[in-house]
Amino acid sequence: MTAFDLAFEALPAEIAVFPLPGALLLPHARLPLNIFEPRYLAMTQDALAQGRMFGMVQPEPGQPRGPHGPALYRIGCLGRICSFAETEDGRLLITLTGICRFRVAEELELCRGYRRVRAEYDSFRADLEPLTPPPGLDRAALLGALREFFKARGIEANWEAVEQTSDAMLVLTLCMVCPFEVREKQALLEADSAAQRAAMLVALLQMGAHGGGTPPGTRLS
């Protein structure tokens, strides 16, 4: 445990959220963000002054817009700002560390232009436990699927760094950085267990390597 670890009871009930399609944050992983829109600069400044936390959540495609913007998926991930820097042109470069997933109980009124929700964490207490390798992970199969996926997509990789990454962090990082569709990333976020997430990741890599994706309506979880 570090000085920055939160107890379940200390998780904030009301949080700002950053709706960003394709941006996946998972507990224990880190997500770099380039903040430049005025409302999200305001959100980040407020977070830095009040606990350094806000939630990442994806807009849900195909759903009608609400009074505050695009419809949101009901599950996101709370993050804590672990580093930030200001640029000369007024942007903020920050890194979020994933803390715990949450369910959107209700959306609240806007604050300085950014969206806020009441968050419930009861289903995700295990996210606060120490990170452990996914049970039953076949690392060789994962790396084989990853090589084929990157080859098919023309993606260059630092394979030395990949080989040196632990099983647990490798799965989290690949889920976040691979160019999957919004609904596929949401399914990875909502996975019931680390083992399920790892199996889903391998399946997505294998399908993507062959030019395929999940057909509409397919349940990935």
Stockholm file with secondary structure:
# STOCKHOLM 1.0

chainA/1-221         MTAFDLAFEALPAEIAVFPLPGALLLPHARLPLNIFEPRYLAMTQDALAQGRMFGMVQPEPGQPRGPHGPALYRIGCLGRICSFAETEDGRLLITLTGICRFRVAEELELCRGYRRVRAEYDSFRADLEPLTPPPGLDRAALLGALREFFKARGIEANWEAVEQTSDAMLVLTLCMVCPFEVREKQALLEADSAAQRAAMLVALLQMGAHGGGTPPGTRLS
#=GR chainA/1-221 SS CCTTCCCGGGSCSEEEEEECTTCCCCTTCEEEEEECSHHHHHHHHHHHHTTSEEEEECBCTTSCCBTTBSCBCSEEEEEEEEEEEECTTSCEEEEEEEEEEEEEEEECCCBTTBEEEEEECGGGGGGGSCCCCCTTCCHHHHHHHHHHHHHHHTCCCCHHHHHHSCHHHHHHHHHHHSCCCHHHHHHHHHCSSHHHHHHHHHHHHHHHHTTCCCCTTCCCC
#=GC SS_cons         CCTTCCCGGGSCSEEEEEECTTCCCCTTCEEEEEECSHHHHHHHHHHHHTTSEEEEECBCTTSCCBTTBSCBCSEEEEEEEEEEEECTTSCEEEEEEEEEEEEEEEECCCBTTBEEEEEECGGGGGGGSCCCCCTTCCHHHHHHHHHHHHHHHTCCCCHHHHHHSCHHHHHHHHHHHSCCCHHHHHHHHHCSSHHHHHHHHHHHHHHHHTTCCCCTTCCCC
//
